[in-house]
């Protein structure tokens, strides 16, 4: 009998150890507690104390259970401060979806987890961020195919070159990008400079410089230029009205420019603009300007949508006395830079068309769309783009909003490192 009784007690103790406190009866709680005591403490008097305190122990266990259930229902991980009996324990689910915030009011609190924040971010800016990642990945794949590599040192040198052009310290440049473009230094290096350099390297093999290119660049940088004043109008009716006034009172051109011109920089200078060179980029302006005589007023020149210009010639500058062969290397470098920049945008468009992009966020397909048998993923096929999607941003420089170039006239000639400072 004693052996059977001991066996029964052992089984009861083992079951009590395997059961949670909330699953035990008062007797089982007492037995579990008694088994945890050393033999010297298991006296008859101790048994009476345990029997008398059974109800209190049950109430205590129930209170603990309520706190456990409350925490589990909110799925809030314990912290070291909340559980001083040992290190904090975070489940695998918590580690993959960590808590980012805990909001408490009185006895109630709610936690905000990573997934909830991520969903909100995707809903707000997901399309822009995804498009940026896709474009960068397309360029990366094209570089890998052509063996093109852009190093961190090259990125550093390009940023130094840009800041020197704007005569600004690198730290100030980064601050300006952060405040005006909402770009961190890492984003600027990764999303702007690296793609720009990569596209240049992809484009450089497609660029050639002809003798005609050298001749145009030489005339643009060292040839004679037209000194002129300009009035810009926003519609043809207004342009006709102003031209009639100019034709009647050509000596009042400066006054009329200040009164009517819609181009703010030249208007503030009574219509004065930098001397106009040949092959500076505005063929309509150049064609008319170089036919004018000193003091002569042009007709109305249509240079684009809702843009009309009236010029008054004030003479010509003298050509710079320099031999073309002396500056050929500089001109060649300048032309290459211009052509590579132009070609980079074409290369970007081409590599985008060569890559198929299934955008499941916008439910569109772009690029090399071909009908294939079978599927490569468990996602449903996206809808081919209809061309109405927003235009992708070509990676390139992001000058500050108040750059020196923006303070120049709209028709200011492009400057060149090959051109002497004085004419």
Residue pairs with C-beta under 8 A, 6 or more apart in sequence:
9 31
12 28
12 31
13 31
13 32
13 35
15 28
16 24
16 28
16 29
16 31
16 32
16 35
17 32
19 28
21 29
21 61
21 64
21 65
22 61
22 62
22 65
24 32
24 61
26 54
26 55
26 57
26 58
27 54
29 54
29 57
29 58
29 61
30 50
30 51
30 54
30 57
33 50
33 57
34 42
34 46
34 47
34 50
37 46
71 78
74 109
74 110
74 111
75 94
75 111
76 99
76 102
76 109
76 111
77 88
77 89
77 90
77 91
77 94
77 99
78 88
78 89
78 90
79 88
80 87
80 88
82 88
83 89
90 98
97 113
97 114
97 115
98 113
98 114
99 111
99 112
99 113
99 114
100 112
100 113
100 114
100 117
101 111
101 112
102 109
102 110
102 111
102 112
103 109
103 110
103 111
103 112
122 361
126 361
127 361
127 362
130 359
130 361
131 392
132 191
134 357
134 359
135 195
135 348
135 352
135 392
135 393
135 395
136 190
136 191
136 194
136 195
136 395
138 351
138 352
138 355
138 357
139 195
139 198
139 199
139 202
139 348
139 351
139 395
140 198
141 351
141 355
142 148
142 198
142 202
142 347
142 351
142 354
142 355
143 149
143 150
143 198
143 201
143 202
146 202
148 198
148 201
148 202
150 194
150 197
150 198
150 201
154 197
155 189
155 193
155 194
155 197
158 193
158 196
158 197
159 170
159 173
159 188
159 189
159 193
160 170
162 173
162 397
163 169
163 170
163 173
166 173
166 399
166 400
166 403
166 404
168 176
173 400
174 185
174 188
176 400
177 183
177 185
177 188
177 398
177 400
178 184
180 400
180 401
181 398
183 191
183 192
183 398
188 398
191 395
192 395
192 396
192 397
192 398
195 395
196 344
196 395
196 396
196 397
199 344
199 345
199 347
199 348
199 395
200 340
200 341
200 344
202 344
202 347
202 351
203 340
203 343
203 344
203 346
203 347
204 336
204 340
204 343
206 343
206 347
207 336
207 339
207 340
207 343
209 332
209 335
209 336
209 339
213 335
213 339
214 324
214 328
214 331
214 332
214 335
215 324
216 278
216 279
217 279
217 331
217 334
217 335
217 416
217 418
218 324
218 327
218 331
219 277
219 278
219 279
220 277
220 278
220 279
220 280
220 413
220 414
220 416
221 277
221 320
221 327
221 331
221 416
221 418
221 419
222 319
222 320
222 322
222 327
222 418
222 419
223 277
223 278
223 319
223 320
224 316
224 317
224 318
224 319
225 275
225 276
225 277
225 278
225 316
225 317
225 413
225 423
226 275
226 276
226 289
226 290
226 292
226 313
226 315
226 316
227 275
227 313
227 314
227 315
227 316
227 317
228 273
228 275
228 276
228 289
228 292
228 311
228 312
228 313
228 314
229 253
229 254
229 257
229 266
229 270
229 271
229 272
229 273
229 311
229 312
229 314
230 257
230 261
230 263
230 266
230 271
230 273
230 309
230 310
230 311
230 312
230 409
230 411
231 242
231 246
231 253
231 256
231 257
231 260
231 261
231 271
231 309
231 310
232 261
232 262
232 263
232 266
232 307
232 308
232 309
232 410
233 239
233 242
233 260
233 261
233 262
233 307
233 308
233 309
233 310
234 262
234 306
234 307
234 308
235 306
235 308
236 300
236 302
236 308
238 260
238 308
239 300
239 308
239 310
240 300
242 256
242 260
242 310
243 299
243 300
243 310
245 252
245 256
246 252
246 253
246 256
246 297
246 310
246 312
247 297
249 256
250 295
250 297
250 312
253 271
253 297
253 312
254 270
254 271
255 270
256 271
257 266
257 267
257 270
257 271
258 267
258 268
258 270
258 271
261 267
261 271
263 409
263 410
265 407
265 408
265 409
265 410
266 272
266 273
266 409
266 410
266 411
271 312
273 409
273 411
273 412
274 408
274 409
274 411
274 412
274 413
275 317
275 413
275 423
276 285
276 286
276 289
276 290
276 411
276 413
277 286
277 413
278 286
278 290
279 286
280 286
280 413
280 414
281 414
282 303
282 411
284 301
284 302
284 303
285 301
285 303
285 309
285 311
285 411
288 298
288 299
288 301
288 311
289 298
289 311
289 313
292 298
292 311
292 313
293 313
294 313
294 314
294 315
294 316
295 312
295 313
295 314
296 312
296 313
297 310
297 311
297 312
297 313
298 309
298 310
298 311
298 312
298 313
299 310
300 308
300 309
300 310
301 308
301 309
301 310
301 311
302 308
303 309
317 423
318 423
320 419
320 420
320 423
322 420
324 331
327 418
330 417
330 418
331 418
334 416
334 417
334 418
344 394
344 396
345 394
348 394
348 395
352 366
352 367
352 392
353 367
353 368
354 367
354 368
355 367
355 368
356 365
356 366
356 367
356 368
356 369
356 370
357 365
357 366
357 367
358 365
358 377
358 379
358 381
358 382
359 365
359 366
359 382
360 379
360 382
362 382
362 389
363 382
363 383
364 382
364 383
364 384
364 385
364 389
365 381
365 382
365 383
365 384
365 385
366 384
366 385
366 389
369 384
375 381
399 405
399 406
